């Protein structure tokens, strides 16, 4: 049996799907796609995982009816499958690279290791110390088994105060990150694009040094330092590790545009960073589809990029 197609829908496309579900007479073109996706998902021909961006944007909808309807559609069609967060994906990619360097076997991973049944692992893997919450293994197993219900309950049953507090925290964190990006923009705006790419590569590697050491230790090389790779391998790291490669290209495209960044840009960039390598088809808005194509990331990672969900009829019926 062929592996199922991994399909990623950005939030606006999920809203189109929900319109088709809730009002098929008004949105027959969307309902047609709903029927197609439901049929393919039931036949295990496709998987339609969610990212943190999908979950968060549904979570913060103020209108309870709209929020609950969209949450139900996403939980149902996704079958409770989620793309893992940046840290997990990057760690596994580093492990693959270092395993090759050391000449050791990397740990076995199934075909869809980049997916999880726990919705909160769209942020990071569950760790009691990180989450400051001790969830018993029996409870985690129930959440994995009932992943659709777990997601839906989380989105629907939060109080308004809890929702407002979470959104405020994320918005404040986003503003801080945007300020740092704008500060870097100003400092480097007179530099060549090539130099700005190289400076961002340095930032990516600097911020990941501890993760390289952690992975090397787990592989049995506790004294590893990144300089052990040698200059040639260090220079190729950004292009050889997909999370670095995709992030560098998309961030540089964003920073090179004469536009003011907002929260949506950060979420979309983070989502694309997680899905471009692993999704077979991505359906999203023109802006990030365009940036991804400009960087030739769709060709490098063999990802089909679409801007209209109607085009899924053609792609999924091949």
N, C-alpha and C positions, 0 to 999 in steps of 0.2 A: 504493500500500500504506500502511495506517495505521501510525503510529509505534507501536512496542511499548510496552506498559504497563510502567512502572518500579515494581517491587514491592520494598519493604524489609521484611525480617524481623528482629526483634530476636533476641538470642541464645537466649532461652528457646524461641522459635518454631523456630529452627534445630535445637534439641535435640529438639523434637517431630518435626520432619522426619526427623532421624537415627533416632529410635525407629521410625518407620514403615518406613524403609529396612532397618534391622537386624532387626526383629522384626514383620513384617507381620501375623502371626497374632495377636499380643498387642495390636497397635495398628492395627487395620484402619481406624479413622477417620483416622489420620495417613497410612497407606499410600495411601488414596484421594486425599488431597491431593498426595502425592508423585507419583502417576501423572498427576494433572492438571497439576502444575507442570512435570514433565518433558516432557509432550506440548506444552504451551504454549511452553516454552523452545525445544524442537527446531523448532517452527514459527515461531520468532522473533516470537511474539505477546507475550512478556514478557521482561524482563531482571530478574534478581534480584541486584543488586550487594551487595557487602559493605562495611562500614565498618571503621575502625580498631577500634572496640569489638568487632565480631564476631571479627576476626582475633586481637586480644589475648586475649579471653576463651577462645578455643580454644587459643591458644598456651600459656596458663598452666595448663591442665588437667594435673594430676600423673599421672593414670593414662594410660599410654602407649597402651593399646588404645582407650580412649574418645577420647583426643585425636586419634589417627590416623583413627579412623572418622569423627569429626565433621569433621575437616579434609578428608577425601575427599569427603564429602557437600557441604560448602560449596564446595570447588573445582569439583566437577562441576556442580552446579546453577547456580552463579553464572556459569559459563563464563569464569571469570577476569576478571570486571568488578568495578570498585570505585568507590565514591564518592570523589572527590578530597577533600583535607583543607581545613580552614577557611581557611587563608591563600590558597589558589588561588581558592576560591569567592568569598571576600570581595574579593580583588583584581579579579576579573572583574566583580563587581557594582559596585564603585567605578568601574571603567573605563566601564561602561555609563552610570552616573550622570553622570560628568564629561564623557563624550563628548557627551551631550545638553546639558549646561551650556555647553560650548565650541562646540557646533554643528559637531562633526566626526564623521566616520564611525568607528564602533568596528570593530575587526578582525573578520573573518568567523569565526563559530564554528558548528560543526555542531550538530545538534539535541541530541546527548548529550555536549556538551563537558565537562560536570561529572563524567563518568566517565573512568576510566583503566584501562589494562591492567597497570600496575605496582602491585603490592600495597603497596609502601612509600610510594606517593604518597597513600595514605589519611592520611598525616601531613603531608607537604609535598612539593612538586615536587622531583624529583631535581636536586641541585646539588652538585658535588664539594666545594665549600667548606663547605657545610652538613653534608653527610654524612661529611666527612673521609675520603672513599673515591672513587677515580677509577675509574668503571665505563666501559669502552670502549663506543662507540656500537653496535658489532656485538653485544656482549653484551646491551645494553639491547634491541636489536631482537629477539634470540632470546627474551628474557624476555617481551617483549610478545606475540610469536607463540605462546609456550608459557606463557601467564600462569597457567593452571590448575596445570601442573606446578611452576612457580616458587613459587606459594603453598604448595602441598602440601609440597614439598621443604623450604621454609623452616620450616614448622611442625613437620615430622616429624624433620628431621635435626639440629636444634639439640641440643647436649649438655645434660644436666641442669644443669651448672654455668652454662652460658650462659643457660639459661632462668631459673634462680633469680636470676642477676645482673640480668637485664632486668626481671623482675617486681619485685625489690627497688627498682630505680631508679624504676620507675613508681609504686610504692606510696609511696615517700618523697616524690616530687614531688606526688602527690595529697594526702598529708597536709599538706604545706606550703600548698597551695592551699586546702584546707578550713580551715586555721587562719586564713588571710587572710579567707575568707568569713565565718567565725564572728566574727572581730574586727570586720568591717564590720557584721555583724548587731547586735552589741552597741552599736556607736556610733550606729546609726540606728534602733534599735528603738522609740524614743519619737517618731520623726518620722512624718509622714503617709505613706501609701503613695504618693501622688502625688510627694512630695518624694524618696522613695527611688528611684522610677522615673527622675526627672530626674537624680539623683546618679549612677545607673548609666549613664545616657546620656552623661554627661560623661566617665566612665571609659572607655567604649567609644570615644568620639571621641579622647580624649587618647592612648589606646594605638594609635590608627590614623593619627595625623598623618603619620608617616613614609611610610606606605603611600599615603596620598593624594598626597603630594609625589612619590613614585616613579612613580605612575600618571600624574600630570599631566605629568611630565617625558617619559615614554614617548609621551604624546600630543602632545608638542611645545610644552609650556608649562612651562619649567623654573623660572620665577619665581612659580609659583602658591603662594598661601597659602590656607588654608581660609577665612580671613576674606573672601576675594574672592567667596565664594558669597553673602554678605549674610546678615543675621540670619534672614530668613524661610526661606531654603533650609537653613541650618544647623539650624534647629529641626525641619525635616522629614526630616533625614537618617536618623534612627533608623527612622522608619516607611517610608521609601522604599528602604532597603537591607535586603533580607531577612535577611542574617546578623545584623545589628544588631537588627532587629525581633524575630526568633525568640529570639535569645539573651536579650535584655532581658526579654521576657515570661516565658520559662521560668525564668530565674534568679530573677526577682522572685517567681514562684510558689513556688519552692523555699524562698527565704529567708523568705517570709511564713508558712511552715508551722512548727509547733512540733515539729520533728523534728531529729534529729542526722544530718547529712549523712555519706555514706560514698563510697567509690570508685565504686560502681555508679551513684550519682546523677550524678557528674561524667561518667562515660562515656556514660550514657544521654542526658544533656543535650547533650553534644558531638555525639553521633550524630544526635539530633533536629535540632540546629542545621543539620546538613549535609543532611538528607534531607527535611524537611517541605516545603521549597520545590520540590524536584525529583522526589520520588516521587509516583506517582499513588495508590498504596495503601501504607499503613504498618500492619503488624501487630505489636503490642507489648503489654506488660503494662499493667494498668489505670492505674497511677500517672501515667506520662508521657502516655498517651493522654488521661487526664482533664485534666491541666494544659494540654495543647495545645488541647483543646476549650474549656476555661474561658476561654482567651485568644482564642478564635475564630480561631486560626491555620489550622485545617483549612478554614474557609470562605474566609478571605482568599486562601489559596494553592491552593484547590480540591483538597485532599488527602483521600482517603478513609481514615478511621482505624478500625481493627478491633482487637479484643482476642482473637479466636479464629481460628485458621487454618482451621477448618471453614467459616467464612463466605466463604472464598475461592472455594468452589464456586459460590456465588451471584454474587459480584462478577465472576469471570472468565468466566462463561458467559452474561453479558448479551449 
